[in-house]
Amino acid sequence: MFVKKFTNLATISSHYAFGVDAKKIVIGVPKEVYQNESRVAITPDTIQRCIKKNGLNFVVESGAGQAASISDQDYINSGAKIVSAKEAFSSDVVLKIRPPQ
């Protein structure tokens, strides 16, 4: 794997050290299924900041934030796309609180 060498880390914008364009990365957020788990891996505010700064793409499973009192509409308003569990787990990166069961 080719790794770029950077002399100044401040020059890194939307590219990671491995040369991957951040705008092509899809981050999935599936629903937590562990009993009595009310947390969600990421909030709409954080999604909005990540999209604004790096242009990342987020997909959130429908109902993922329900236990944390975050609606699907809040995620849509932040720039995320609401998808099925299968689509959320097939993302490039998956954010979870607990390991999948």
Order of alpha helices (4+ residues) and beta strands (2+ residues): beta-alpha-beta-alpha-beta-alpha-beta
